[in-house]
């Protein structure tokens, strides 16, 4: 089964934020999953204030959905909430 490639705006050699997928909270801390343009597709970034935690470049919708769902589930298992 073919995976659909998530189309991005023309690459201008500079990452641009496309969307904020979600924000989770635990006490005063916030975890954010954000989507950026990338030379090879799109990049998901996980930031747990005030630090950058993880990044993954994704080419398909399935890759993006799977990555953000794994990150979210791992945080929720540790007590993070909307």
C-alpha positions as CSV (number, residue, x, y, z in Angstrom):
1,X,0.0,0.0,0.0
2,X,1.4,3.4,-1.0
3,X,1.9,6.0,1.7
4,X,0.9,9.6,0.9
5,X,3.7,12.1,0.9
6,X,2.8,15.2,2.9
7,X,3.4,18.2,0.6
8,X,5.3,21.2,2.0
9,X,5.7,24.7,0.7
10,X,8.7,25.3,-1.5
11,X,12.0,24.8,0.4
12,X,13.7,28.2,0.8
13,X,16.7,26.8,2.8
14,X,15.3,27.9,6.1
15,X,13.0,25.8,8.3
16,X,9.6,27.4,8.9
17,X,7.1,26.4,11.5
18,X,4.0,24.9,9.9
19,X,1.9,23.8,12.8
20,X,1.7,23.1,16.5
21,X,0.4,19.6,16.9
22,X,-0.2,19.6,20.7
23,X,0.9,20.9,24.1
24,X,0.9,18.8,27.2
25,X,1.5,20.1,30.8
26,X,2.9,18.6,34.0
27,X,3.1,21.1,36.8
28,X,4.6,24.3,35.5
29,X,6.4,22.5,32.6
30,X,5.1,22.4,29.0
31,X,5.8,19.9,26.3
32,X,5.2,21.0,22.7
33,X,5.2,19.0,19.4
34,X,5.7,21.4,16.5
35,X,6.0,20.8,12.7
36,X,8.6,22.5,10.6
37,X,9.5,22.5,6.9
38,X,12.7,20.5,6.2
39,X,14.8,20.0,3.1
40,X,13.8,16.3,3.0
41,X,10.1,16.7,4.0
42,X,8.9,17.9,7.4
43,X,10.5,17.9,10.8
44,X,8.7,17.2,14.0
45,X,10.3,18.8,17.1
46,X,9.6,17.9,20.7
47,X,10.4,20.7,23.2
48,X,9.9,20.3,26.9
49,X,10.3,23.8,28.3
50,X,12.9,25.1,28.3
51,X,14.8,22.4,26.4
52,X,14.8,20.9,23.0
53,X,14.3,17.1,23.4
54,X,13.9,15.4,20.1
55,X,13.6,15.8,16.3
56,X,12.5,13.5,13.5
57,X,12.3,14.1,9.8
58,X,9.2,12.6,8.2
59,X,8.3,12.2,4.5
60,X,4.8,10.7,4.8
61,X,1.7,11.5,6.7
62,X,1.9,8.0,8.4
63,X,5.4,8.8,9.6
64,X,4.3,12.1,11.1
65,X,1.3,10.7,12.8
66,X,3.2,7.7,14.2
67,X,6.0,9.8,15.5
68,X,3.9,12.4,17.3
69,X,1.6,9.7,18.7
70,X,4.7,7.8,20.1
71,X,6.0,11.0,21.7
72,X,2.6,11.9,23.1
73,X,1.9,8.4,24.5
74,X,5.3,8.3,26.2
75,X,4.7,11.6,27.9
76,X,1.2,10.8,29.0
77,X,2.5,7.5,30.5
78,X,4.7,9.8,32.7
79,X,1.7,11.9,33.9
80,X,1.7,14.7,31.3
81,X,-1.8,16.0,30.4
82,X,-3.6,18.4,28.1
